[in-house]
């Protein structure tokens, strides 16, 4: 048989089955001339049919795309069905069709079926094509071992990176594949190979060095196993890090000890213990914990994970609670001063959240002589003042707190803190004076650089005059002239989409209260849960030394309130803080404080507008709409002077010019 008839079946040559197969008469000469199937070499007296290059066969398949085979209509549905069953792409279908054309083209001219050895010569998809031709009824099997050529098996090799043997043909083991995903390549400091490194060493050298650091280092084996048969590494952990941690925990547990005073759990407290020096305890982290104490620690751990505490905060809180329960036990309440003392051991301990958790559990004894942060700051600054003025400062602070000779409403410690800061800064310049009775009116004018400092000095001298500490008030006749500032509206383009810039439900609710209802940021932070009446939609705003202001919330504001209360209960279900707005720090704080104004700094930075300007714009907008100062007083709870000031700014034509100011 002529080789052209065998390979290309020209139309002028008859086919035994009576069919004519048209095709192009110009086959590529290099392909036919170099085709090893034309004259196969003799190896050991048998024909050897090596697989041709992939590029050669794929190019050949594209060249015979326009050739028509009567068997193709029976193969196309089988290819489509296989692609659908195996979820294969359209590119696979086109490639399978090209390979099927090649298989039909290289079969014997006198055979209507395709033999397995012909399919074995294809560059791709040899296994699927056997199934396709078998399902279509066009496959001719022979009693030989040609099917072994369809799935050639490469010999098992070692991993190229860690040199381990897993009995597979993969170039890299599974551990090295995962290792190279997160490491950068470089020259290993130990074996000097260019591989993915960690701490300057490849995975093989890293594991070898880690083995030698173990307390009971294993005997190194010459054969290094990997993959699924790597029982040694899979047992003790990847790269032996888990083995080192486990041995460190075992050595640590061997050094743990019981406190001597807790040897008998039934022993009761004989007398109140004096103040403890927690720094004198040796290795507080090695104290043993009883089973009831471990349950309480596990409960705090679950609470921290449910409330999504940060990893550092959770570890610090658990470390503090372990030391407290290990040394004091669970039979008696834990004093608040002990919690504070343990928290002061190092920055790796936490105080606030542990105290709040113990208070909710009912095992915290609150000390009556504890002071807040603002009061502590006031005392610290008073101690820093000149010695000749400290007695007068203590008298002044007592008057502000309502403990003077005449009763008066007590002032908040945060307000006293601001006053004290201004006064102490001025007293440092009066250190040459023997007492505050020597201060003159000129000294007050010189020291009053702004209105805040002048207000603090005026409060100081008024209190000392009332307590008969000085004979005259040098700040009585001092007056500061301050310019009258006219509120300006905010451009409309800056107010559009303002609510969308806010973060969660907490920031959205705070923004609505300040931008729509004109509530000051400090008043928003101090709203109590009992001030909110969701049934009537009313919210009470507390104002010291003034009647409370009540605002009516609309449906949108009530939906925001509901969203925030739901989120608050989800994040801090055990919080007993009475305020509406809480933060991760104040939710479980022992003192149950209100959030500061700085808690809304993120919201201010996000919207890019100061809250004071936002409130002024709201009042000015309402004044433009109504021009009624009484309505402004009722809506926003402002004084008559402030209401008239905004109405005058919005409608200057309604007011006559004062002749003295013309």
Rosetta blueprint (number, residue, H / E / L):
1 X L
2 X L
3 X H
4 X H
5 X H
6 X H
7 X H
8 X L
9 X L
10 X L
11 X L
12 X L
13 X L
14 X L
15 X L
16 X L
17 X L
18 X L
19 X L
20 X L
21 X L
22 X L
23 X L
24 X L
25 X L
26 X L
27 X L
28 X L
29 X H
30 X H
31 X H
32 X H
33 X H
34 X L
35 X L
36 X L
37 X L
38 X L
39 X L
40 X L
41 X L
42 X E
43 X E
44 X L
45 X L
46 X E
47 X E
48 X L
49 X L
50 X L
51 X L
52 X L
53 X L
54 X H
55 X H
56 X H
57 X H
58 X H
59 X H
60 X H
61 X H
62 X H
63 X H
64 X L
65 X L
66 X L
67 X L
68 X L
69 X L
70 X L
71 X L
72 X H
73 X H
74 X H
75 X H
76 X H
77 X H
78 X H
79 X H
80 X H
81 X H
82 X H
83 X H
84 X H
85 X H
86 X L
87 X L
88 X L
89 X L
90 X H
91 X H
92 X H
93 X H
94 X H
95 X H
96 X H
97 X H
98 X H
99 X H
100 X H
101 X H
102 X H
103 X H
104 X H
105 X H
106 X L
107 X L
108 X L
109 X L
110 X L
111 X L
112 X L
113 X L
114 X E
115 X E
116 X H
117 X H
118 X H
119 X H
120 X L
121 X L
122 X L
123 X L
124 X L
125 X L
126 X H
127 X H
128 X H
129 X H
130 X H
131 X H
132 X H
133 X H
134 X H
135 X H
136 X H
137 X L
138 X L
139 X E
140 X E
141 X L
142 X L
143 X L
144 X L
145 X L
146 X H
147 X H
148 X H
149 X H
150 X H
151 X H
152 X L
153 X L
154 X L
155 X L
156 X L
157 X L
158 X E
159 X L
160 X L
161 X L
162 X L
163 X L
164 X L
165 X E
166 X L
167 X L
168 X L
169 X L
170 X L
171 X L
172 X L
173 X L
174 X H
175 X H
176 X H
177 X H
178 X H
179 X H
180 X H
181 X H
182 X L
183 X L
184 X E
185 X E
186 X E
187 X E
188 X L
189 X L
190 X L
191 X L
192 X L
193 X L
194 X E
195 X E
196 X E
197 X E
198 X E
199 X L
200 X L
201 X E
202 X L
203 X H
204 X H
205 X H
206 X H
207 X H
208 X H
209 X H
210 X H
211 X H
212 X H
213 X H
214 X L
215 X L
216 X L
217 X L
218 X L
219 X L
220 X L
221 X L
222 X L
223 X L
224 X L
225 X E
226 X L
227 X H
228 X H
229 X H
230 X L
231 X H
232 X H
233 X H
234 X H
235 X H
236 X H
237 X L
238 X H
239 X H
240 X H
241 X H
242 X H
243 X H
244 X H
245 X H
246 X H
247 X H
248 X H
249 X H
250 X H
251 X H
252 X H
253 X H
254 X H
255 X L
256 X L
257 X E
258 X L
259 X L
260 X H
261 X H
262 X H
263 X L
264 X L
265 X L
266 X L
267 X L
268 X L
269 X L
270 X L
271 X L
272 X L
273 X L
274 X L
275 X L
276 X L
277 X L
278 X H
279 X H
280 X H
281 X L
282 X L
283 X L
284 X H
285 X H
286 X H
287 X E
288 X L
289 X L
290 X L
291 X H
292 X H
293 X H
294 X H
295 X H
296 X H
297 X H
298 X H
299 X H
300 X H
301 X H
302 X H
303 X H
304 X H
305 X H
306 X H
307 X L
308 X L
309 X L
310 X L
311 X H
312 X H
313 X H
314 X H
315 X H
316 X H
317 X H
318 X H
319 X H
320 X H
321 X H
322 X H
323 X H
324 X H
325 X H
326 X H
327 X H
328 X H
329 X L
330 X L
331 X L
332 X L
333 X L
334 X E
335 X E
336 X H
337 X H
338 X H
339 X H
340 X H
341 X H
342 X H
343 X H
344 X L
345 X L
346 X L
347 X L
348 X L
349 X L
350 X L
351 X L
352 X H
353 X H
354 X H
355 X H
356 X H
357 X H
358 X H
359 X H
360 X H
361 X H
362 X L
363 X L
364 X E
365 X E
366 X L
367 X L
368 X L
369 X L
370 X L
371 X L
372 X L
373 X H
374 X H
375 X H
376 X H
377 X H
378 X H
379 X H
380 X H
381 X H
382 X H
383 X H
384 X H
385 X L
386 X L
387 X H
388 X H
389 X H
390 X H
391 X H
392 X H
393 X H
394 X H
395 X H
396 X H
397 X H
398 X H
399 X H
400 X H
401 X L
402 X L
403 X L
404 X L
405 X L
406 X L
407 X L
408 X L
409 X L
410 X L
411 X L
412 X L
413 X H
414 X H
415 X H
416 X H
417 X H
418 X H
419 X H
420 X H
421 X H
422 X H
423 X H
424 X H
425 X H
426 X H
427 X H
428 X H
429 X H
430 X H
431 X L
432 X L
433 X L
434 X L
435 X L
436 X H
437 X H
438 X H
439 X L
440 X L
441 X H
442 X H
443 X H
444 X H
445 X H
446 X H
447 X H
448 X L
449 X L
450 X L
451 X H
452 X H
453 X H
454 X H
455 X H
456 X H
457 X H
458 X H
459 X H
460 X H
461 X H
462 X H
463 X H
464 X H
465 X H
466 X H
467 X L
468 X L
469 X L
470 X L
471 X L
472 X L
473 X L
474 X L
475 X L
476 X L
477 X L
478 X L
479 X L
480 X L
481 X L
482 X L
483 X L
484 X L
485 X L
486 X L
487 X L
488 X L
489 X L
490 X L
491 X L
492 X H
493 X H
494 X H
495 X H
496 X L
497 X L
498 X H
499 X H
500 X H
501 X H
502 X L
503 X L
504 X L
505 X H
506 X H
507 X H
508 X H
509 X H
510 X H
511 X H
512 X H
513 X H
514 X H
515 X H
516 X L
517 X L
518 X L
519 X L
520 X L
521 X H
522 X H
523 X H
524 X H
525 X H
526 X L
527 X L
528 X E
529 X H
530 X H
531 X H
532 X E
533 X E
534 X L
535 X L
536 X L
537 X L
538 X E
539 X E
540 X E
541 X E
542 X L
543 X L
544 X L
545 X L
546 X L
547 X L
548 X L
549 X E
550 X E
551 X E
552 X E
553 X L
554 X L
555 X H
556 X H
557 X H
558 X H
559 X H
560 X H
561 X H
562 X H
563 X H
564 X H
565 X H
566 X H
567 X H
568 X H
569 X H
570 X H
571 X H
572 X L
573 X L
574 X L
575 X L
576 X L
577 X L
578 X L
579 X E
580 X L
581 X L
582 X L
583 X L
584 X L
585 X L
586 X L
587 X L
588 X L
589 X L
590 X L
591 X L
592 X L
593 X L
594 X L
595 X L
596 X L
597 X H
598 X H
599 X H
600 X H
601 X H
602 X H
603 X H
604 X H
605 X H
606 X H
607 X H
608 X L
609 X L
610 X L
611 X H
612 X H
613 X H
614 X H
615 X H
616 X H
617 X H
618 X H
619 X H
620 X H
621 X H
622 X H
623 X H
624 X H
625 X H
626 X H
627 X L
628 X L
629 X H
630 X H
631 X H
632 X H
633 X H
634 X H
635 X H
636 X H
637 X L
638 X L
639 X L
640 X H
641 X H
642 X H
643 X H
644 X H
645 X H
646 X H
647 X H
648 X H
649 X H
650 X H
651 X L
652 X H
653 X H
654 X H
655 X L
656 X L
657 X L
658 X L
659 X H
660 X H
661 X H
662 X L
